[in-house]
Amino acid sequence: MLQTDWHGQLVELRLDRPPANAFDMALVGALRAAIATLPGAGARALVISGSPGLFSAGLDVPALLALDRDGIRAFWSAYFGLLRDVAGCAVPVLAALTGHSPAGGAVLALHCDYRIGAAGDFRIGFNEVEVGLPIPAAILGVMRATLGYRAARLLTVSGELVDMQRALELGLLDELVAPPDVVPVALARAAELVARPPRAMNLTRLELKRPILDLLDAAGDVELATDYWFSEETQLAMRELARRLTGD
């Protein structure tokens, strides 16, 4: 589900939940546990990666549709907690986007300190609107703070995915490299960061992200996201998506 590979003082957290590296409660919990413990175990930077051709397809919609209201509320609480954990991690967190990164995959990457994408015929973006799910206010706030209003609007309101080159142009990616180089380059960038005096680098990094962290700390999105999930519009769109995903 989540593979942990040490590279000296750098740790690669590799999503390994076939077929789509989709987020359910277990994967979210595994990521949160790793992010909470690895810095104290000697990790000076984390790199989150996926499978060749796929970073993460986002939320595990079929699994989430099986949950009742309490289960969905618990999932949203854990998922928003994961985003806060990534954004506020004591050490840098880099996203090595090894392929397609729609919806929840792009959201996770957005909260990382640096994002490297795989060049080629891959798509990334925030297609929540397309599948009937309003994007939570805190995530939109992080998007505005990170990318600016125009890029956030172009990437969200239509619900369309974009290619990696367009994502680079809009600031969603910091760098675009050949697919085999995504993880090695992410590790190299992490090594460059940790070569700096660590206290100065991490305090500067976290203070720069203070507006984002304040947004995530103040967010009351769990109940709203739960309400949205069980709305008729969202349930119809999600069940149609699940039907396409499972072939039922």
N, C-alpha and C positions, 0 to 999 in steps of 0.2 A: 504493500500500500504506500509506504514512504520509505525509501532507501536513504541511508545516511552514509555518505562517503567522505572520509577525511582526506584533505590534501594539505598536510602540515597543519597550520592554524586556520585554514579555510575549510568550511564544510559545505558540501553539495547535498541539498535535500531534493531527492529525485522523486517526483510523483510517479507512482507505479501502481495504478489501480485500473487495469484494463476493463473495458476497451477504450475508455475516453478520459481517464483521470478525472472523473467528475466528482464534485464535492458532495459527500454525505457527512453525517455527524462523525463517523469514525475517522475519515481523512482530515476533516477540520480539527478534530481533537488531537490527532497525531502531529499535525503541523504546529498547533499551539504548544503541545508538550515539548517539541523539539526547540522551538524558538525560546521557550521559557528556560530550558536547561542548558542548551549548548554554550551560550556565552560564559556561563559559570564553569563549564567543563574545559574551557580553554579556546573555544572558537572565537576568532577575531573578526570574521565576516561569514555570512551565509549566502549561498547561491541556491535559489529555487529553480529547478529545471523540470522538464517533462520527458516524454518519449520522442524518438525521432518522428518528425512530422506533426506532433501534437503536444502542446503544453498542457492545456486542460480545456475540456468542452464546457466548463462551467458547472452549474448545479446539476446534481443527479435528479432530474425531474421525476422520472418514474418512482424512485424511492421516496422522494418528498411527498408525492401525491398520496402515498399510502399512510401518511402521518395525520393524526388528529390535530386539533388546534394547539393543544399543549405541546405536542411534538414539534410542530412548526415554529411555535414561539421559542422553544429551546434551541432549535436549529438556528434561527435568526440571531438569537443572543450569542451563540457560539461563533457564528460566521462573522458578525460585526466585531466580536471580540478578537477574532483572528486578524481582521484588518487593522485594528488598533495595535495588536501585538507586533505586526509587521512594520507598521509606520513608526512605532515607538521603540523598536528593538534597541537594546544597548549597543549592538554592533551593526554595521551596515548589512542590509539585505538587498541582494541583486536578483533580478529576474532574468533567467536564461530561457527565452521564449523559443523553444525548439521546433515550433510549428504553429498550427492553428490555435488561436487564443480568443474564442468568443466569450462574451458575457462574463461569468464569474472568473474565468481565467484572466481576462483583461482587467477586471476589477482588482484581483489580487496583485497583478503586476503594477497597477497604478500606484499602489501603496508602498512599493519598493523604492529603494534609493536610486537605482539605476536599472535601465531596461535594455536588453540586447535582443534583437529579433533575428529570425532566420530569413534570409533573402530567398525569394522564390514565390511560388503560387500558394501562399498561405494567407489566411484572413484573420483579422483581429478586430475587436470593437465591442460595442455595448448594444447588443440587439435585444435588450430586455423589452423595449416598447413593442418590437415586432412580435414578441410572444406574450404580450398582454400584461407585463409586469412593470409598474412604474419604478423608476430608479430612485432609491431612497435619498432623502435630502442630504444626508452627511456625505454620501458618495458623490453626489453632484457638487457639493461644496469642495471636496477634495479635488475633483476634476477642474473646477474653476480656478482654484488656487494653484494647481500644478500646470494646467495647460492653457488657461485663459478662457474667457467666455466664448469666443468664436469657435475655438477648437472643440470645447465641450459641447456646444450646440450642434456642430456638424457631426459629432460622434454619437450623439444620444437621441435627438428628437426624432430622426427618421428611423432609427432602429436598424440601420444598415451596417454591415461589416465592410471594412476597407482592407486593401492589400497592405503589405508591410511597408512599401515605399511611401504610401500616403500616410501611414501611421508615423513614420519618421518625420515627414514634412509637418505634421500637425503637432509634433512634440510628444506623442505617446511613447515613441521609442527614442532612445538616446543614440543607438548605434544599430547598424544592419550589417550582418556578416553572412558568409556562406554557412549553410546548415551544419556541416561537421565542425565548424569553428565556434559555434554559439557558446557551448559550455567552456571550452578552453579560453576564449576571450573574456567571458564573465569572470572566470577565476583569475585571469591576468589583471582585469580591472580591480577586482577585490584585493589582489596583492598590492596594487599600486596604492589603494586607499590605506591599507593597514601598515604600509611603510611609513606613513606620516605619524607624528607624535599622537598616540591614540587618544589621550584625554582631550587635547585641543581639537582633533578631527571630530570626535564623537559629540562633544559639546556644541561645536559649530553646526554639525549636521542636524542635531536634534533641535537646536534653537531656530535654525532655518525652517524646520518643519513645525514649529510651535503653532501657527495658525491651523494647520491640518490636525494636529493632535487635539487642540482645543475643540475643533469641530466634532471630532470623533468622541471626545469625552462628554460633550454636551448633547449628543444625539439621543433622541427618543424614538428611534426608528423601529424598534422591535415590535411594538404593538401596531404601528402603522403598517409595517411590512406584513405582519400576520393578517391584519384586516384586508390588505390588498390581495394577499394570496388566496383568501377564501371568497373574494368577490366573484360574481358570476362571469364577468368578462375575462378575468385572469384564469379562472378554473377551466373555462371553455378552451382558451388558447393553450393552456398548459396540457390539457388532456389530448388535444389534437397533436401537440408536439410529442407527447409521450407515445401516442399511437404511431407517429412516423418513426420515432426512434426504435421502438420495439417491433414494429411491423405487424402489430395486432389490428 
